[in-house]
């Protein structure tokens, strides 16, 4: 709230596929804007029809609760018209190519939010579309979720610089988005994944470069307790993402010992908190942690709306 941290930041016309493409100042500006919208709309009751006369095409190959609801309600609250489109509603990839779909949507709407299986589909969409494309989730990244996580931590701690984030779980798209942004905001990162479930090697190399550039600490381990040591924030996610159901038995076996419990947080910082992007399963985190006063998961879920706006 208050004056923007960076008055010279311009994001008009930009795609948002990965936080890797955004500078520290641009990330701070996005978080400032989300906080400002939340304060003015939720707490002061202002009406801000910033998207009046605009339309948003929402392509959803994968089902969703928070991404769909936050996008639909958020865009409508700003005065715009969101159109929810599943693969059953449009000809995407069946009777019509992704290229043709992107061109048609560009002629009828003002932005595209796409939740897809393959990140390459987003890359193709951005090449063919003449309007901004926003990643609502792909197999590589989930940038909108991480912006909500950062807003939640900013609200709770008063700032992000110097925090230590510990990830315990799968080396997945949510983790990748933390890895490509945390160091830019001054946060240290501990990662614990089982062998064979490490984050993408290319993204790991980028993360190591960011850690050196911004002077932050980076730890990669297979030991959840080692990763939890000194953590301000403990984060996990599903071990079995959509499309991985046939791997369930193998994954549950590999992730034994990775459930976050009060035993896990014994070595964490005294002011530790917990995040999970939901939906949550008990094997990932027990009820004692998930429903504790240290858990910020429902504040985090609400902030999906303000950051997506």
Helices and strands as residue ranges (DSSP letters): G 19-21, H 24-37, I 38-43, E 55-60, H 66-77, E 81-86, H 98-108, E 111-115, H 119-128, E 132-137, H 143-157, E 164-168, H 173-179, G 183-185, E 188-192, H 201-214, E 218-221, H 224-228, E 233-236, G 245-247, H 248-254, G 264-267, E 273-276, H 287-290, H 297-308
